[in-house]
Amino acid sequence: MFFASDNSGPAHPKVLDALMRANEGFRFGYGADPEMDRVRDMIRDLFEAPEAAVYLVSTGTAANSIALATLAQPWETIFCTKLSHINEDECNAPEFYSGAKLTLVGDENAKMTPATLLAAIEDEETRGVHGPQRGPVSITQITEKGTVYTLEELSALTAVAKKFGLNTHLDGARLANAIVTLGCTPAEMTWKAGIDCVCFGGTKNGLMGVEAVIFFDPKHAWEFELRRKRGAHLSSKHRYLSAQMEAYLTDNLWHDLARKANDAGQRLADGLRKSNVVTFPYEPEANLMFFEAPRGLHKKLQVAGAEYYVMGSLDGADDEHVLGRLVCDWSIGSEGVDAFLAALQN
């Protein structure tokens, strides 16, 4: 009953098999491997973007930070919500790599809105040389609270950004889960909605550790390559990144794994709704959710073997409500969910 993070789940066997095949013989390094040639073509086909520049790095922090450094000058500011992944969970890495600052945009249901984004953008470039200049907009999909931007919401945000000539970056560590939720294509969620750069995650969805960075305008390619190398994220034995991503893309494994995680999340949310002591501060829409329950219930669940994050102390009155976070990975299945729900009822 492990619901702490989808980072904690296993790699899919097809990914491990691909790594074993990639381990045979010799390959040129630094992305010159034939697997990467295939990955580049597969991603371009998947995103319907034949001219896109495609790169791999081993962590989501590197993907977001180096991508944003490519889009933002040091004297600019990056617009994101307080709840965005780059603000909550990157230890200032986007600022470290780019030299830019973050401007926190107001949110509703954990999502920025056209109105809050417009207000934040208009508030900048008002002090001339003394203040930060406007830089890219970064959107986390799915959000850190488990909500999902619709295609219409994404298009409305990018329209605001383009009004000011700003690029838009999509932090897609769980992009596959959002695509499954909305039933759309990767192209529809990205460049067709006005996104300029997307980080297409794999580590949270069955890979050992690899993320793709995709620029739909290849003019950013050379700068990203230089920043990736300078930032110490150009892997010499790159074939092991490429092999994982190739397996992920083959026969739409990425979509199948995200669907399994989302199905488990829906089963879990449906079961939690049946409890008269559990509430959701944000409506679950994919594989990540927050729930409020009495402290005593959290204690009972953890004694029963449920592993998840409680956002507060377990010391205190048992009837006081405390927030918890649950995340389903591709491998948890109905058995893991049902075991959790049985412990909830016992």
C-alpha positions, -999 to 999 in steps of 0.1 A, spaced: 0 0 0 26 25 -12 10 59 -21 38 83 -11 49 91 -47 49 78 -82 87 83 -81 88 54 -57 73 28 -81 93 3 -102 105 7 -137 84 -13 -162 99 -46 -174 99 -35 -210 122 -6 -199 146 -29 -182 146 -52 -212 155 -22 -234 183 -13 -211 197 -48 -213 197 -46 -251 213 -12 -251 240 -26 -229 253 -48 -257 284 -37 -275 295 -1 -282 278 31 -290 289 67 -296 283 88 -266 267 122 -257 235 115 -277 250 103 -309 236 68 -303 212 53 -329 186 48 -301 185 86 -298 180 90 -335 149 68 -332 137 86 -301 139 120 -318 118 107 -347 93 90 -324 88 121 -303 84 143 -334 58 119 -347 40 117 -314 38 155 -310 31 160 -347 61 184 -347 86 174 -375 110 203 -368 110 201 -330 144 200 -311 144 170 -288 167 163 -259 170 139 -229 182 145 -194 180 122 -163 160 144 -139 129 166 -140 147 193 -121 174 194 -149 147 194 -176 127 223 -162 157 243 -151 178 241 -182 147 246 -204 137 277 -185 173 290 -185 172 287 -223 140 308 -224 148 334 -198 176 360 -195 191 367 -161 174 401 -159 140 386 -166 113 370 -143 96 336 -148 58 337 -141 45 307 -122 20 300 -94 31 296 -58 20 260 -61 40 253 -92 65 225 -91 94 249 -100 85 270 -69 76 243 -45 101 215 -53 131 226 -72 153 241 -44 157 273 -65 173 253 -94 154 273 -121 168 305 -106 203 289 -102 205 278 -139 188 309 -154 198 337 -131 162 349 -134 137 353 -105 103 338 -101 72 359 -100 43 341 -82 10 343 -100 -23 340 -81 -42 307 -85 -77 292 -84 -80 255 -77 -42 254 -79 -42 268 -114 -32 302 -127 -60 320 -147 -58 345 -176 -68 372 -151 -42 364 -125 -15 360 -152 -24 392 -169 -22 411 -136 12 396 -128 26 404 -162 13 440 -162 29 446 -128 63 440 -142 84 462 -165 71 492 -146 104 503 -131 126 504 -161 161 493 -156 155 490 -118 131 460 -121 130 426 -137 119 423 -173 91 400 -184 102 365 -191 85 331 -198 54 316 -183 57 282 -167 27 260 -162 27 227 -142 5 200 -157 -9 182 -138 -7 207 -109 10 198 -76 -25 195 -61 -37 170 -87 -59 193 -108 -57 194 -146 -56 224 -169 -81 219 -197 -70 226 -233 -92 258 -233 -74 269 -201 -40 263 -216 -49 282 -248 -62 311 -228 -30 314 -208 -7 311 -238 -28 338 -255 -21 362 -226 16 353 -228 18 359 -265 1 392 -262 34 403 -245 57 383 -267 65 357 -239 73 321 -243 54 294 -224 69 264 -208 49 233 -197 63 214 -168 50 179 -178 64 155 -152 29 140 -152 19 151 -187 9 116 -197 -16 115 -168 -31 148 -180 -34 135 -216 -53 104 -203 -76 126 -182 -85 149 -210 -85 123 -238 -64 145 -261 -32 141 -281 2 154 -270 1 180 -298 -33 193 -287 -19 198 -251 13 215 -263 20 235 -294 -16 235 -307 -25 252 -274 4 277 -278 30 260 -257 66 267 -269 85 242 -248 74 210 -229 92 187 -205 77 153 -212 81 133 -181 89 96 -178 105 90 -144 71 92 -126 55 69 -151 75 37 -153 110 48 -164 142 44 -143 151 81 -148 148 101 -180 128 132 -191 125 147 -226 128 184 -233 110 195 -265 113 229 -282 88 233 -309 109 261 -324 144 247 -331 160 281 -328 165 273 -291 184 240 -298 220 251 -298 216 272 -266 199 243 -248 227 220 -259 254 244 -245 235 250 -213 229 212 -208 266 206 -212 277 236 -190 251 225 -164 266 190 -162 236 172 -176 249 159 -209 252 121 -202 282 105 -217 266 70 -218 235 86 -233 223 53 -248 208 43 -214 186 74 -214 176 68 -251 168 32 -245 144 40 -217 126 66 -237 125 44 -268 108 17 -248 84 43 -233 73 54 -267 70 20 -283 34 8 -287 23 38 -266 36 23 -234 37 58 -219 -1 61 -224 -9 26 -211 11 32 -178 -5 66 -173 -40 51 -178 -32 24 -152 -21 51 -127 -52 72 -134 -75 42 -132 -61 34 -98 -64 70 -87 -101 71 -98 -107 38 -79 -91 53 -48 -110 85 -50 -143 68 -55 -136 47 -24 -126 77 -3 -158 95 -13 -178 67 4 -163 77 38 -183 102 57 -152 116 74 -130 122 43 -131 154 22 -111 166 -8 -98 202 -8 -92 197 -45 -113 174 -67 -91 145 -78 -86 145 -116 -57 121 -123 -34 100 -101 -25 125 -74 -49 137 -47 -51 154 -13 -76 144 13 -86 156 48 -93 130 75 -92 128 113 -58 123 127 -69 91 142 -78 77 108 -44 86 94 -28 67 124 -50 37 117 -41 36 80 -4 39 87 -5 11 113 -22 -10 87 8 -5 64 -3 24 42 26 46 31 18 82 22 26 117 33 7 133 61 10 171 58 11 177 95 20 161 128 3 128 139 6 141 175 -26 157 187 -63 151 190 -75 121 170 -106 139 158 -87 169 144 -87 168 106 -52 166 89 -43 167 53 -28 137 35 -14 132 0 -19 100 -21 -3 92 -54 -9 61 -75 18 48 -98 13 25 -127 20 -6 -107 -2 -2 -77 -32 -19 -93 -66 -26 -79 -53 -48 -52 -32 -21 -36 -61 4 -38 -86 -21 -24 -62 -30 5 -60 7 14 -98 11 12 -103 -20 34 -80 -5 60 -100 27 58 -132 9 66 -119 -15 93 
